[in-house]
Amino acid sequence: MLSKKVTDCNAHGQDSSYFLGWQAYEKNPYDDVHNPNGIIQMGLAENQLSFDILQTWLDNNPDATGFKKNGQSVFKELALFQDYHGLLSFKKALVNFMSEIRGNSVTFDPNNLVLTAGATSANETLIFCVANPGDAFLVPTPYYPGFDRDLKWRTGAEIVPIHCSSSNSFRITKSALEDAYQQAQKQDLKVKGILITNPSNPLGTSLNSHELDLLFNFISTKNMHLISDEVYSGTVFSSPSFISVMEVLKNKNLINSEVSKRVHIVCSLSKDLGLPGFRIGAIYSCNEEVVSAATKMSSFGLISSQTQYLLSEMLSDGKFTKSYLSENRRRLKHRHETLVKGLQKVGIRCLKGNAGLYCWVDMRHLLSSKTFQGEMELWKKIVYDVRLNISPGSSCHCSEPGWFRVCFANMSEQTLLFAMQRVKSFVESMSKKNSPPRHEHLRLSHARRTKSLPKWVFSLTSNQLEVGDLR
Amino acid sequence: MLSSKVTCNSHGQDSSYFLGWEEYEKNPYDEIKNPKGIIQMGLAENQLNFDLLESWLHNNPQPSAFKNQNNQSIFKELALFQDYHGLPAFKNALVKFMSEIRGNTVSFDTNNLVLTAGATSANETLMFCLANPGDAFLIPTPYYPGFDRDLKWRTGAEIVPIHCSSLNGFRITKSAVEEAYKQAQKQKFKVKGILVTNPSNPLGTSLTLNELDILVNFISTRNIHLISDEIYSGTVFSLMNTEIAKRVHIVYSLSKDLGLPGFRIGAIYSNDELVVSAATKMSSFGLISSQTQYLLSKILSDKKFTKTYLSENRRRLKERHEMLVNGLQASGIRCLQSNAGLFCWVDMRHLLSSNTFEGEMEVWKKIVYEVGLNISPGSSCHCSEPGWFRVCFANMSEETLVVAMQRVKSFVDSMVKKNNMSRHQQLLNRHSRRTKSLPKWVFELSFHQREIAADER
């Protein structure tokens, strides 16, 4: 009676634990005054650190929200504006902002930009354009759980994971790529391309030039597409600097080449500017056919002209964007450090990250067994006992149990510090709970682990990667 | 390299509906700067009430500025609000508005409402929920050209037309529906439902009780769905039993009633929990900006405003409609009698050189290029008879509409002169024969006269 997309339970992927933890939070949300024992939300990758800067801009620029331009009302024009080519002034401002985020190392042409209601819409639309039902895209693990819905549900496309491992800090390797490709072929799936998130969600790292080289070589030889979801590009707060696929095209002299027609970028203002509610996303592609088709498809998810206008005014303010980007980075860096240090105090390490709104946290030593059941056990303790909603690695399709994504930019600093205290209490109680031999066993295995593995597993820099990658 | 959705022509965008638009874009009318340009009469927009909206905004500056009634900023809350269940204050205000439009004869439950970025998104989402690739929906002709893209392109669904005829004012008949169903079966399509636009685009008429009966009986016996696209504010029929009610779904939008197509405000209303649940998740692909949800929640919560707006909007639309009908009548051109919409369904069959679609295209090209009016030819709306055109009346100023009517008059006068006297006589004879042989009501159908059993044919 209803379509298979509705009745095939779980095709939307929304029963994963990623969403269940969220539901637990909704029932018992932390509030420092009203509900201090509630669950602290650390599973939501939002950027709440810079609203004051945005509010100040709004206060100083009332015309942008008042439907006025140079004192004249533009309400009627905006109310009627439903052109799927998008508001030109907004597209121009947006491409400049995208350049600025990338240190002005590359420029973008507004004619190659397609506006969509959020990156969610952009990703789905791109897949509709480059994949037929049953075709596959290779995606490095761990990856954003939403992809299972966004890339597969209505498009009929498949995802085949490129397994990344903690043994080399989850960097993409040539063999992992080839494995994934072979796996797809075994399943009789035609591989149409690779989709990466750069900077990565949930790792919080940006791809290094070695990985980017691997990817470009792979898509060149196999004649496939590369979609680079760069929604976190404005959240890079420390070195190494972010390398966009556009920059790679430029450096390899591939602009206007055949390969450039198969490289597409997805952007959004949800993470950089912290405006997920406004639904501002975009596809950037040098492929005319893709731009043309995606533009028509954007009819199914256009950005409100009211919102396009506001953002065109805001992003055209060069003074504002410059100071925003640098202050935002500074605040993110500080928060990131707060989380990393807070966890470090209780012997919990994070993958060294330079971007994103979260850390990729290693809790393998806290597992009772090195299995995904063990991970779920630990996760439930953290959600219900420690009362922190964090995302278990399994929900991100991580191939190894024990890793968790913990967000740091969606709460106040006090709340974050409070969360760190709860973690401290938890870890300490766990040590006490276990009988001395077990505690000793844990301590020893932790020490063993730290001794047997090179320090660089936990604090990889891009140079040191070359060592790990050869495995 | 690219998907077949891209490489084939299934977006339907090469139809004349869009080509006329392109011509207008190249040479748009402006009363001062380009008085000889093409007047846009192919765009079903409601531009008649911006003064009312602007006045409201002027008197209520806070919502646009992200401020609540206590003048506190709620910018952060809105900026973060991406819940696909939608802003509760907006949904509450929207369902009340939907009731008000329908004279408060029905009430709507916000739990059955799914917000989408425009009716375009709503229609496609409903298709994804109700039809598998290769399934079909039956749609009465003539219909909105955009449906070919919205309902079929990415969903893989099919449209099978229910042919309606000028003989009975394009009303849906039982036999036409059954014909369409058989046609679908011949093509081996599984029919999942019927989609109607009520009031109709491009006819401008609302469905009669008789037509609604036919539809409800049909979906009941065949156990299929009914989607009612009510963006032009149709009347929701007071329904039948709960079981059938679960298979009736409504699409709504503020693009036509409030004239806000740019803000992308649409909704699906359904009594089927599974549909609501799935559509809600699918709405992730086209959520309404929270900035816009908030503003509209304030506008629609202002009962004094909505009451005044709705009555004034109706009054102005009626006036414009009359201007167009009378203006065309002065040139001997008749319209299908209509009570809704932002356009008239105009009978220009007598101007065709031949009673064919080629003849229709010929007249259409003359009207676009020589008369300088972009109107929509019936063929672009899948009308089964040539010679009908959709002409919009609410997307320009009154002065511009007057200019358009003058141009039509000059055109018709010149056509008459062009032909020699005998041809003119031929035309006159044919026209009077037509008016004599067909009952007057074919041209002046009213809601009540509808009951005359024309649909038995």
Interface residues (C-beta under 8 A of the other chain):
Chain A: M1 L2 S3 K4 K5 V6 T7 H12 Q14 E46 Q48 F51 L54 Q55 L58 P62 T65 G66 F67 S73 F75 K76 L78 A79 L80 F81 Q82 A117 G118 T120 S121 E124 F128 C129 V130 A131 N132 P133 D135 R149 D150 W153 R154 N223 R262 S270 G274 L275 P276 G277 F278 R279 N287 E289 V290 A293 K296 M297 S299 F300 G301 L302 I303 S304 S305 Q306 T307 L310
Chain B: M1 L2 S3 S4 K5 V6 T7 H11 Q13 E45 Q47 F50 L53 E54 L57 P61 S64 A65 F66 S73 F75 K76 L78 A79 L80 F81 Q82 A117 G118 T120 S121 E124 F128 C129 L130 A131 N132 P133 D135 R149 D150 W153 R154 N223 S255 G259 L260 P261 G262 F263 R264 D272 L274 V275 A278 K281 M282 S284 F285 G286 L287 I288 S289 S290 Q291 T292 L295
